[in-house]
């Protein structure tokens, strides 16, 4: 509808421009003609220099233009038109247009006003497009970018939201109030003016807001926090005012602000007192939410994963009366989320969602949706009609550990070193009862790692003991110690190091946190120690403070080294005592490339190997598909 209206407007402008062009051409048709006296004009007409004469004017003064073909040659002012016409007829010249007696009439007025009217219409159209008409116009800076959601498109309900039952219950109350406000008003209750949803990324905050929009039969406006602030001063505050004006016109309604931390950061932070434009926007938001002019019927729902940087004035009751925590789901929640996502795929009967949920602790709703989608993609790649448990396991490993890089070329020495390294991790982990059970060990390169050992807890954990963390330290050094015992100190590789995420980095950071944050050092006591060179983040002060003295810093370093050495020695003790088990695991990894936790247990305790993984004729396949086979090296065994 809007496009057709704009098309009609532009067609009118083009038509008016065409008419103006014709008018100007006609008005200037005598341009370029020489101005001569009447007598000379008559003489030239008598000599036959003119074919046609056009006479225009009024009762007092008339203008005669002589043409030879289409070219204007001469023009003159005529006072006695009657005598002039007779002279032209006597000379055989055709008079194409007679005197315009009505020249000062309606047509003259119209022809004179047409250019002015066209100019006024053009400027009116341009200002309408740039300013007040369209919110996305060139000059519509102060207009809100909040989008009114259409209830008919992509309708999401509370049935599509799972795993966050408490959060869903809190927002369902708002929807119920909007549907039946008298139920609450009878008891004197007031609906919260604002609801702040807080939680890690991917837990379903935006999805929950979409469900509110789908369930509530009221206008629902959606906007991002970054849409308020522009490069022009005062734009953010103007957009906030316009957004609430829209809300008042459509009351009762819901306004959803996603990533509110982009505009709601604490004031007075950073150099020079902070960002003045952002602070003006925040001030206007505070006033609109709870000022002298209350906005009845306008409910604000905001989402953020950074509640620590929000301004305290924004969080107080009266603005955001209720904070809804949307956390990572537990095992029951993960199962419900999986049930929602598997509705869209064809799943095999052997798939047990409870098993998948048990094997994905700490996963968010977005992670689980990604696993289901990856499983469907893998099944489609294999030309399967249904998604089996095998695809789900492969998808889970891909999301957890990264994609397999089977095309990566590794020599036999590198493969052997990697096998003993990962075998060391697995053996230490197996002999630490307080640590998580082994999920899978592999020497197939995944992501940026040449191999890895994945541990999964048997249940969801919300806290960790000193015993567990010390076991984690020992597991971190299992790979390095295994390399030292098997290949010697001079042949220790860089596999345990390499920056963030490496074994040594993980152990050091964990030991530092145990000493400075968790109070797990007897020497330092239950005191939290900050770092002198604390890395700052945007929105906080950039001043660096001296948190600890040099003497305390030295003690902290000694305690960190003490914990690290304890973990290293524990790993060395286990691997030295269980050296035969290390050889078993390493040789099995070289042969099978990937071992599950159950298979590792069978190898250690029962000396049973997963022979079913061996192909009947491995050379016929691996020589073609493996990069090692192409180089003439030992082909890999498919796992």
Buried (B, 14 or more C-beta within 10 A) or exposed (E): EEEEEEEEBEEEBEEBEEEBEEBEEEEEBBEEBEEBEBEEBBEBBBEEBBBBBBBBBBEEEBBBBBBBEEEBBBBBBBEEBEEBBEBBEEBEBEBEEEBBEEBEEEEEEEEEEBBEEBEEBEEEBBEEBEBEEBBEBEEBBBBBBBBEBEBEEEBBEBEBBBBBEEBBEBBBBBBBBBEEBEEBEEEEEEBBBBBBBBBEEBBBBBBBBBBBBBBBEBBBBBBBBEBBBBEEEBBBBBBBBBBBEBBBEBBBBBBBBBBBBBBBBBBEBBEEEBBEBBBBBBBBBBBBBBEEEEBEBBBBBBBBBBBEBBBEBBBEEEBBBBBBBBBBBBBBBBBBBBEBBBEEBEBBEEBEBEEBBBBBBEBBBBBBBBBBBBBBBBBEEEEBEBBBBBBBBBBBBBBBBBEBBBEEEBEEEBBBBBBBBBBBBBBBBBBBEEBBBBBBBBBBBBEEBBBBBBBBBEEBEEEBEEEBBBBBBBBBBBBBBBBBBBBEEEEBBEBBEEEEEBBBBBBBEBBBEBBBEBBBBEEBEEEEBEEEEEEEEEBBEEEEEEBBEEEEBEBBEEBBEEBBEBBBEBBBBBBEEBBEBBEBBBBBBBBBBBBBBEBBBBBBEEEEBBEEBEEEEBEEBBEEBBBBBBEEBBBBBBB
